[in-house]
């Protein structure tokens, strides 16, 4: 690596950014750090992270399907309002993935106000989605979502210095939609890309049918 001028990409230590100091009800942890999934729309996980720009902070909210590790809904906002973060991201996830009522879905997040607020929780209750939340201050209870953010920051954010919010938005858009969801290989998928994994699963379903 030294001969070729290469340097390792270091992942920074985890920092707690969740605001769980609120009066909204919280839900019990249904996952208990069991992050396996046997089908699409069985378990969705979500989290929020901070990204710095010269114009100020931006907040990235993502929703991931554990089965294929795809980011099925995400939003970037300049505020931490529930409407701009969790609500915006889950609305995009609902458009991306059609939910069948006969197939139960669990939505897991931390205890942050953006996930506990009624504005967000009503959307899950209406669709009869089981809500699940991490233990207080336990980042390991939502390790897959945390891992995605660490990967995004190591592979993208820490390699760039964003002058504007628009520049950061376009950079994240290109990473998620143009790389992570399409071309990046995932060890949890047998080193396949999400597109390759989806194609394989669809072919298996057709053979069984």
Backbone as JSON, one array per atom type, in Angstrom:
{
  "sequence": "XXXXXXXXXXXXXXXXXXXXXXXXXXXXXXXXXXXXXXXXXXXXXXXXXXXXXXXXXXXXXXXXXXXXXXXXXXXXXXXXXXXXXXXXXXXXXXXXXXXXXXXXXXXXXXXXXXXXXXXXXXXXXXXXXXXXXXXXXXXXXXXXXXXXXXXXXXXXXXXXXXXXXXXXXXXXXXXXXXXXXXXXXXXXXXXXXXXXXXXXXXXXXXXXX",
  "N": [[0.83, -1.21, 0.0], [1.95, 1.21, 0.78], [3.88, 1.53, -1.2], [2.34, 2.01, -3.42], [1.09, 4.3, -2.73], [-1.28, 4.15, -1.29], [-3.9, 4.51, 1.12], [-5.54, 3.44, 4.1], [-9.1, 3.49, 4.68], [-10.49, 4.95, 7.39], [-12.92, 4.26, 9.83], [-14.8, 6.4, 11.8], [-15.37, 6.71, 15.38], [-18.46, 5.69, 16.92], [-21.03, 8.05, 17.58], [-23.49, 9.18, 19.82], [-26.5, 10.39, 18.66], [-29.16, 10.48, 18.99], [-32.21, 11.82, 20.09], [-33.89, 11.01, 22.69], [-35.28, 12.09, 24.68], [-38.21, 12.65, 25.39], [-41.82, 12.82, 25.59], [-43.34, 10.98, 24.29], [-44.81, 7.72, 23.73], [-42.85, 4.7, 23.81], [-41.77, 1.72, 22.05], [-41.44, -1.85, 22.56], [-38.48, -3.84, 22.04], [-38.55, -5.82, 19.36], [-36.79, -7.16, 17.77], [-34.34, -7.78, 19.08], [-31.61, -7.76, 18.42], [-31.52, -9.61, 16.38], [-30.93, -9.88, 13.23], [-31.71, -11.15, 10.89], [-33.59, -12.04, 7.95], [-36.22, -13.49, 6.12], [-37.65, -12.89, 3.87], [-38.76, -10.33, 1.53], [-39.94, -7.22, 2.85], [-40.28, -8.03, 5.48], [-38.77, -7.2, 7.68], [-38.01, -3.89, 8.3], [-35.5, -1.45, 8.81], [-34.45, 1.61, 10.32], [-32.78, 4.81, 10.51], [-31.2, 7.93, 11.55], [-28.74, 10.25, 10.5], [-26.02, 12.65, 10.76], [-24.66, 15.04, 8.51], [-22.04, 17.12, 7.58], [-21.84, 20.33, 6.03], [-20.47, 23.25, 4.34], [-22.43, 25.12, 4.46], [-23.89, 24.44, 6.6], [-25.41, 21.91, 8.79], [-26.76, 18.82, 7.51], [-29.36, 16.38, 7.53], [-29.63, 13.0, 7.23], [-31.96, 10.57, 6.59], [-32.69, 7.16, 6.54], [-34.33, 4.23, 5.27], [-34.12, 0.8, 5.41], [-34.53, -2.4, 3.9], [-34.15, -5.39, 5.49], [-33.89, -7.85, 4.23], [-32.85, -7.72, 1.54], [-31.06, -5.72, 1.9], [-31.44, -3.26, 0.73], [-31.7, 0.27, 0.36], [-34.66, 1.54, 0.71], [-36.09, 3.79, 1.09], [-35.4, 7.22, 1.59], [-34.34, 10.39, 2.91], [-33.17, 13.78, 2.82], [-32.61, 16.51, 4.86], [-32.66, 19.89, 6.16], [-33.5, 20.27, 8.66], [-34.51, 18.73, 11.79], [-37.09, 18.02, 11.99], [-39.95, 15.93, 12.34], [-41.6, 15.59, 10.08], [-39.85, 16.17, 8.01], [-37.91, 14.24, 8.18], [-38.21, 11.26, 9.32], [-40.9, 10.81, 8.47], [-40.89, 11.69, 5.79], [-38.99, 9.88, 4.7], [-40.21, 7.35, 5.18], [-42.53, 7.55, 3.69], [-41.51, 7.5, 1.11], [-40.47, 4.95, 1.14], [-42.81, 3.43, 1.29], [-43.82, 3.93, -1.25], [-41.91, 2.69, -2.75], [-41.93, -0.02, -2.01], [-44.42, -2.4, -2.13], [-46.71, -3.33, 0.27], [-47.97, -6.34, 1.52], [-50.87, -7.25, 3.21], [-51.2, -9.77, 4.38], [-48.68, -10.54, 4.98], [-46.75, -10.08, 7.63], [-45.08, -7.15, 8.81], [-42.25, -5.75, 10.36], [-41.14, -2.76, 11.77], [-38.19, -1.28, 12.65], [-36.42, 0.92, 14.8], [-34.52, 3.55, 16.47], [-35.15, 5.17, 19.67], [-35.74, 7.77, 19.12], [-37.33, 11.02, 18.89], [-38.34, 11.5, 16.37], [-39.25, 9.06, 15.48], [-40.96, 8.26, 17.44], [-42.95, 10.12, 17.6], [-46.39, 11.0, 17.11], [-47.16, 11.77, 14.57], [-45.56, 10.28, 12.92], [-45.81, 7.58, 13.89], [-48.53, 6.99, 13.52], [-48.71, 6.46, 10.83], [-47.6, 3.93, 10.58], [-49.2, 2.41, 12.25], [-51.66, 2.62, 10.95], [-51.19, 1.03, 8.72], [-50.92, -1.38, 9.91], [-48.41, -2.18, 10.79], [-45.87, -3.63, 12.73], [-44.32, -2.0, 15.35], [-40.99, -1.47, 16.48], [-38.39, -0.81, 18.8], [-35.09, 0.22, 19.68], [-33.13, -0.48, 22.66], [-32.62, 1.96, 25.27], [-30.08, 4.16, 24.47], [-28.57, 2.15, 23.27], [-26.71, 1.38, 20.72], [-26.17, -0.95, 19.38], [-28.49, -2.35, 19.08], [-29.6, -1.49, 16.78], [-27.87, -2.16, 14.76], [-27.45, -2.74, 12.0], [-28.48, -0.61, 10.5], [-26.86, 1.41, 11.57], [-24.41, 0.46, 10.68], [-24.65, 0.8, 7.92], [-24.58, 3.61, 7.73], [-22.02, 4.1, 8.69], [-20.53, 2.91, 6.67], [-21.3, 4.48, 4.43], [-20.28, 6.96, 5.23], [-17.55, 6.43, 5.46], [-16.86, 5.59, 2.87], [-17.74, 7.67, 1.3], [-18.59, 10.32, 2.49], [-16.44, 11.16, 4.23], [-14.49, 11.41, 2.38], [-14.93, 13.65, 1.02], [-15.45, 17.22, 0.87], [-18.0, 19.18, 1.5], [-19.27, 22.05, 0.02], [-21.74, 23.17, -0.37], [-25.21, 22.56, 0.49], [-26.68, 21.48, -1.56], [-24.72, 20.27, -3.14], [-23.92, 18.23, -1.42], [-26.3, 16.76, -1.24], [-26.64, 15.81, -3.9], [-24.37, 14.23, -4.07], [-24.83, 12.2, -2.14], [-27.18, 11.14, -3.2], [-26.23, 10.05, -5.63], [-24.5, 8.13, -4.58], [-26.2, 6.36, -3.1], [-28.34, 5.63, -4.9], [-27.0, 5.24, -7.32], [-24.87, 3.59, -6.78], [-24.69, 2.08, -4.16], [-27.23, 0.75, -3.99], [-27.18, -0.61, -6.36], [-24.62, -1.38, -7.58], [-22.72, -1.97, -5.6], [-21.12, -4.57, -3.81], [-22.32, -6.97, -1.43], [-21.54, -8.56, 1.54], [-23.38, -9.93, 3.1], [-25.16, -10.77, 1.24], [-24.05, -12.86, -0.06], [-21.86, -11.85, -1.4], [-22.95, -10.64, -3.6], [-24.36, -8.07, -5.72], [-27.12, -5.88, -4.91], [-28.9, -5.8, -7.02], [-28.18, -8.11, -8.45], [-28.77, -10.04, -6.52], [-31.55, -9.69, -6.23], [-32.4, -10.43, -8.78], [-31.66, -13.14, -8.75], [-33.28, -14.16, -6.66], [-35.83, -13.64, -7.71], [-35.84, -15.35, -9.91], [-35.73, -17.82, -8.64], [-38.2, -17.83, -7.37], [-39.9, -17.91, -9.59], [-39.3, -20.45, -10.58], [-40.24, -22.1, -8.57], [-42.93, -21.47, -8.67]],
  "CA": [[0.0, 0.0, 0.0], [2.85, 2.36, 0.85], [4.53, 1.64, -2.5], [1.38, 2.55, -4.39], [0.5, 5.53, -2.22], [-2.64, 3.88, -0.83], [-4.17, 4.68, 2.55], [-6.78, 2.8, 4.56], [-10.2, 4.36, 5.06], [-10.79, 4.69, 8.79], [-14.26, 4.6, 10.28], [-14.76, 7.11, 13.07], [-16.12, 6.09, 16.46], [-19.88, 6.0, 16.98], [-21.47, 9.12, 18.47], [-24.94, 9.15, 20.05], [-27.16, 11.59, 18.14], [-30.59, 10.29, 19.18], [-32.88, 12.57, 21.14], [-34.97, 10.19, 23.23], [-35.84, 12.81, 25.82], [-39.52, 13.13, 24.98], [-42.93, 12.22, 26.34], [-44.08, 10.05, 23.44], [-44.62, 6.32, 24.11], [-41.86, 3.92, 23.05], [-42.17, 0.32, 21.84], [-40.44, -2.83, 22.98], [-37.57, -4.31, 21.0], [-38.97, -7.12, 18.84], [-35.69, -7.82, 17.06], [-33.34, -8.3, 20.03], [-30.36, -7.89, 17.67], [-31.65, -10.68, 15.4], [-31.07, -9.1, 12.01], [-31.95, -12.0, 9.72], [-34.91, -11.88, 7.35], [-36.44, -14.57, 5.16], [-38.38, -12.41, 2.69], [-38.93, -8.89, 1.44], [-40.99, -6.62, 3.67], [-40.45, -8.71, 6.78], [-38.19, -6.27, 8.65], [-37.38, -2.66, 7.84], [-34.8, -0.72, 9.87], [-34.27, 3.02, 9.94], [-31.98, 5.64, 11.42], [-30.9, 9.28, 11.09], [-27.36, 10.64, 10.76], [-25.68, 14.04, 10.48], [-23.59, 15.25, 7.53], [-21.66, 18.52, 7.64], [-21.49, 21.09, 4.82], [-20.05, 24.61, 4.67], [-23.64, 25.9, 4.67], [-24.55, 23.95, 7.81], [-25.65, 20.47, 8.87], [-27.89, 18.17, 6.86], [-29.75, 15.17, 8.25], [-29.99, 11.93, 6.3], [-32.8, 9.51, 7.16], [-32.77, 6.04, 5.61], [-35.09, 3.03, 5.6], [-33.53, -0.34, 4.73], [-35.14, -3.72, 4.02], [-33.09, -6.3, 5.92], [-33.75, -9.03, 3.38], [-31.92, -7.49, 0.44], [-30.18, -4.62, 2.32], [-31.66, -2.1, -0.13], [-32.24, 1.5, 0.92], [-35.91, 1.65, -0.03], [-36.61, 5.14, 1.3], [-34.45, 8.08, 2.28], [-34.57, 11.83, 2.75], [-32.16, 14.68, 3.35], [-33.27, 17.74, 5.28], [-31.87, 20.84, 6.94], [-34.08, 20.29, 10.0], [-34.78, 17.42, 12.37], [-38.53, 17.87, 12.15], [-40.45, 14.61, 11.98], [-42.12, 15.63, 8.7], [-38.73, 16.24, 7.06], [-36.98, 13.12, 8.36], [-38.8, 9.91, 9.32], [-42.11, 10.78, 7.65], [-40.49, 11.78, 4.38], [-38.32, 8.65, 4.3], [-41.13, 6.21, 5.17], [-43.44, 7.75, 2.56], [-40.8, 7.03, -0.08], [-40.38, 3.49, 1.26], [-44.13, 2.89, 0.94], [-43.95, 4.01, -2.7], [-40.94, 1.77, -3.34], [-42.26, -1.41, -1.69], [-45.83, -2.65, -1.88], [-46.86, -4.19, 1.45], [-49.13, -7.23, 1.52], [-51.39, -7.33, 4.58], [-51.06, -11.11, 4.92], [-47.28, -10.76, 5.33], [-46.44, -9.12, 8.7], [-43.88, -6.33, 8.67], [-41.75, -5.09, 11.57], [-40.32, -1.56, 11.52], [-37.31, -1.09, 13.81], [-35.68, 2.18, 14.84], [-34.17, 3.93, 17.84], [-36.27, 5.78, 20.42], [-35.76, 9.2, 18.84], [-38.64, 11.64, 18.79], [-38.82, 11.42, 15.0], [-39.91, 7.76, 15.31], [-41.96, 8.08, 18.49], [-44.01, 11.11, 17.43], [-47.63, 10.46, 16.55], [-47.17, 12.07, 13.14], [-44.93, 9.14, 12.25], [-46.34, 6.29, 14.35], [-49.85, 6.76, 12.94], [-48.54, 5.89, 9.48], [-47.34, 2.5, 10.73], [-50.39, 1.82, 12.86], [-52.69, 2.56, 9.9], [-50.87, -0.1, 7.85], [-50.79, -2.54, 10.79], [-47.0, -2.53, 10.86], [-45.41, -3.75, 14.11], [-43.24, -1.08, 15.68], [-39.94, -2.01, 17.35], [-37.4, 0.21, 19.1], [-33.88, -0.18, 20.4], [-33.02, -0.1, 24.07], [-32.13, 3.32, 25.45], [-28.64, 4.35, 24.35], [-27.89, 0.94, 22.79], [-26.57, 1.47, 19.26], [-26.07, -2.29, 18.81], [-29.83, -2.83, 18.78], [-29.91, -1.07, 15.41], [-26.52, -2.23, 14.21], [-27.4, -2.77, 10.53], [-28.65, 0.77, 10.04], [-25.65, 2.11, 11.97], [-23.34, -0.02, 9.81], [-24.8, 1.46, 6.63], [-24.11, 4.99, 7.84], [-20.56, 4.07, 8.81], [-20.03, 2.62, 5.33], [-21.52, 5.66, 3.6], [-19.37, 8.04, 5.61], [-16.17, 6.02, 5.16], [-16.65, 5.49, 1.43], [-18.16, 8.88, 0.58], [-18.6, 11.61, 3.19], [-15.12, 11.54, 4.73], [-13.61, 11.61, 1.23], [-15.36, 14.89, 0.37], [-15.72, 18.42, 1.67], [-19.14, 19.75, 0.81], [-19.4, 23.49, 0.16], [-23.15, 23.53, -0.33], [-26.14, 21.48, 0.79], [-27.06, 20.86, -2.83], [-23.61, 19.4, -3.52], [-23.98, 17.04, -0.57], [-27.48, 15.99, -1.63], [-26.36, 15.13, -5.16], [-23.35, 13.23, -3.79], [-25.49, 11.09, -1.46], [-28.09, 10.55, -4.18], [-25.44, 9.23, -6.55], [-23.96, 6.98, -3.85], [-27.25, 5.4, -2.75], [-29.08, 5.13, -6.06], [-26.13, 4.86, -8.42], [-23.81, 2.65, -6.38], [-25.02, 1.16, -3.08], [-28.4, -0.07, -4.33], [-27.06, -1.22, -7.69], [-23.34, -1.96, -7.96], [-21.87, -2.36, -4.48], [-21.3, -5.97, -3.4], [-22.64, -7.08, -0.01], [-21.16, -9.86, 2.08], [-24.6, -10.58, 3.6], [-25.89, -11.29, 0.08], [-23.16, -13.79, -0.77], [-20.99, -11.01, -2.23], [-23.68, -10.19, -4.78], [-24.97, -6.75, -5.63], [-28.55, -5.98, -4.63], [-29.55, -6.11, -8.29], [-27.93, -9.53, -8.73], [-29.5, -10.81, -5.52], [-32.96, -9.59, -6.59], [-32.58, -11.25, -9.98], [-31.55, -14.54, -8.33], [-34.48, -14.49, -5.88], [-36.98, -13.65, -8.62], [-35.76, -16.58, -10.72], [-36.08, -18.93, -7.76], [-39.65, -17.76, -7.18], [-40.52, -18.35, -10.83], [-39.12, -21.91, -10.7], [-41.14, -22.73, -7.6], [-44.28, -21.27, -9.19]],
  "C": [[0.87, 1.26, 0.0], [3.5, 2.61, -0.5], [3.63, 2.3, -3.53], [0.7, 3.83, -3.91], [-0.92, 5.37, -1.74], [-2.74, 4.1, 0.68], [-5.48, 4.0, 2.9], [-7.83, 3.85, 4.89], [-10.61, 3.99, 6.48], [-12.21, 5.1, 9.11], [-14.18, 5.24, 11.66], [-15.65, 6.43, 14.1], [-17.58, 6.57, 16.44], [-20.16, 7.12, 17.98], [-22.98, 9.06, 18.6], [-25.55, 10.47, 19.58], [-28.67, 11.53, 18.35], [-31.12, 11.13, 20.34], [-34.07, 11.76, 21.62], [-35.6, 10.82, 24.47], [-37.17, 13.46, 25.4], [-40.6, 12.37, 25.75], [-43.75, 11.23, 25.53], [-43.83, 8.61, 23.89], [-43.59, 5.63, 23.23], [-42.32, 2.46, 23.01], [-41.07, -0.62, 22.3], [-39.62, -3.29, 21.77], [-37.98, -5.71, 20.55], [-37.81, -7.88, 18.18], [-34.68, -8.47, 18.0], [-32.03, -8.66, 19.32], [-30.35, -9.11, 16.74], [-31.96, -10.03, 14.06], [-31.22, -9.94, 10.74], [-33.37, -11.78, 9.23], [-35.05, -12.9, 6.23], [-37.17, -14.12, 3.89], [-38.38, -10.89, 2.68], [-40.06, -8.44, 2.38], [-41.31, -7.42, 4.93], [-39.93, -7.82, 7.9], [-37.57, -5.08, 7.92], [-36.69, -2.02, 9.03], [-34.53, 0.7, 9.38], [-33.44, 3.76, 10.98], [-31.74, 7.0, 10.76], [-29.45, 9.6, 11.43], [-27.14, 12.08, 10.31], [-24.56, 14.1, 9.45], [-23.31, 16.75, 7.46], [-21.39, 19.09, 6.25], [-21.06, 22.49, 5.26], [-21.25, 25.51, 4.94], [-24.39, 25.47, 5.94], [-24.79, 22.46, 7.74], [-26.84, 20.05, 8.02], [-28.13, 16.86, 7.59], [-30.29, 14.14, 7.27], [-30.76, 10.85, 7.06], [-32.93, 8.4, 6.13], [-33.63, 4.92, 6.17], [-34.53, 1.89, 4.76], [-34.37, -1.6, 4.95], [-34.04, -4.71, 4.36], [-32.87, -7.46, 4.97], [-32.74, -8.83, 2.27], [-30.97, -6.32, 0.7], [-30.34, -3.37, 1.45], [-32.2, -0.92, 0.68], [-33.5, 1.82, 0.12], [-36.59, 3.01, 0.16], [-35.59, 5.97, 2.03], [-34.8, 9.54, 2.02], [-33.41, 12.6, 3.35], [-32.85, 16.0, 3.66], [-32.32, 18.62, 6.07], [-32.42, 20.99, 8.35], [-34.28, 18.85, 10.49], [-36.27, 17.24, 12.65], [-38.98, 16.51, 11.67], [-40.92, 14.56, 10.53], [-41.0, 15.59, 7.67], [-37.81, 15.03, 7.11], [-37.69, 11.77, 8.23], [-40.03, 9.81, 8.43], [-41.78, 10.81, 6.17], [-39.87, 10.48, 3.89], [-39.28, 7.47, 4.21], [-42.13, 6.34, 4.03], [-42.8, 7.26, 1.26], [-40.65, 5.51, -0.06], [-41.69, 2.84, 0.88], [-44.35, 2.91, -0.58], [-43.05, 2.99, -3.39], [-41.33, 0.31, -3.16], [-43.75, -1.55, -1.38], [-45.96, -3.68, -0.75], [-48.13, -5.02, 1.33], [-49.58, -7.44, 2.97], [-51.21, -8.71, 5.2], [-49.62, -11.44, 5.31], [-46.85, -9.7, 6.36], [-45.1, -8.42, 8.48], [-43.54, -5.68, 10.0], [-40.89, -3.9, 11.15], [-39.53, -1.26, 12.79], [-36.52, 0.21, 13.69], [-35.15, 2.4, 16.26], [-35.37, 4.61, 18.49], [-36.4, 7.27, 20.16], [-37.17, 9.73, 18.62], [-39.22, 11.55, 17.38], [-39.56, 10.11, 14.72], [-41.02, 7.53, 16.33], [-43.15, 9.01, 18.32], [-45.23, 10.51, 16.74], [-47.72, 10.67, 15.05], [-46.57, 10.93, 12.33], [-45.59, 7.82, 12.61], [-47.7, 5.97, 13.75], [-49.77, 6.13, 11.56], [-48.31, 4.37, 9.55], [-48.56, 1.78, 11.29], [-51.49, 1.64, 11.82], [-52.47, 1.35, 8.99], [-50.63, -1.39, 8.62], [-49.36, -3.09, 10.79], [-46.57, -2.57, 12.33], [-44.22, -2.84, 14.35], [-42.27, -1.71, 16.68], [-38.9, -0.92, 17.57], [-36.24, -0.34, 19.91], [-33.97, 0.19, 21.87], [-32.4, 1.27, 24.19], [-30.61, 3.36, 25.4], [-27.87, 3.15, 23.83], [-27.84, 0.94, 21.27], [-26.53, 0.09, 18.61], [-27.44, -2.88, 18.47], [-30.29, -2.44, 17.38], [-28.63, -1.09, 14.57], [-26.46, -2.18, 12.69], [-27.55, -1.36, 9.96], [-27.41, 1.6, 10.37], [-24.49, 1.74, 11.04], [-23.42, 0.63, 8.43], [-24.26, 2.88, 6.68], [-22.59, 5.05, 7.96], [-19.92, 3.82, 7.44], [-20.14, 3.83, 4.42], [-20.52, 6.76, 3.94], [-17.92, 7.7, 5.28], [-15.9, 6.06, 3.66], [-16.97, 6.79, 0.67], [-17.91, 10.17, 1.37], [-17.22, 12.06, 3.63], [-14.11, 11.77, 3.6], [-13.92, 12.94, 0.52], [-15.51, 16.02, 1.37], [-16.81, 19.19, 0.95], [-19.28, 21.25, 1.09], [-20.86, 23.91, 0.3], [-24.0, 22.32, 0.03], [-26.54, 20.74, -0.48], [-25.98, 19.88, -3.3], [-23.64, 18.12, -2.71], [-25.16, 16.15, -0.95], [-27.21, 15.18, -2.89], [-25.34, 14.01, -4.96], [-23.96, 11.99, -3.14], [-26.45, 10.38, -2.4], [-27.34, 9.6, -5.12], [-24.91, 7.98, -5.86], [-25.04, 5.93, -3.61], [-27.88, 4.78, -3.98], [-28.18, 4.63, -7.18], [-25.05, 3.86, -8.07], [-24.29, 1.63, -5.35], [-26.16, 0.22, -3.44], [-28.25, -0.85, -5.62], [-25.75, -1.98, -7.92], [-22.45, -2.42, -6.8], [-22.17, -3.8, -4.06], [-21.46, -6.04, -1.87], [-22.32, -8.48, 0.49], [-22.38, -10.63, 2.57], [-25.44, -11.17, 2.47], [-25.03, -12.26, -0.72], [-22.25, -13.09, -1.74], [-21.63, -10.63, -3.55], [-24.08, -8.73, -4.61], [-26.45, -6.94, -5.32], [-29.31, -6.33, -5.89], [-29.38, -7.58, -8.64], [-28.72, -10.42, -7.79], [-30.99, -10.82, -5.85], [-33.28, -10.46, -7.8], [-32.57, -12.74, -9.63], [-32.81, -14.98, -7.59], [-35.7, -14.57, -6.79], [-37.0, -14.9, -9.48], [-36.14, -17.81, -9.9], [-37.58, -19.0, -7.53], [-40.39, -18.28, -8.41], [-40.43, -19.88, -10.99], [-40.06, -22.64, -9.77], [-42.58, -22.62, -8.09], [-44.56, -22.17, -10.38]]
}
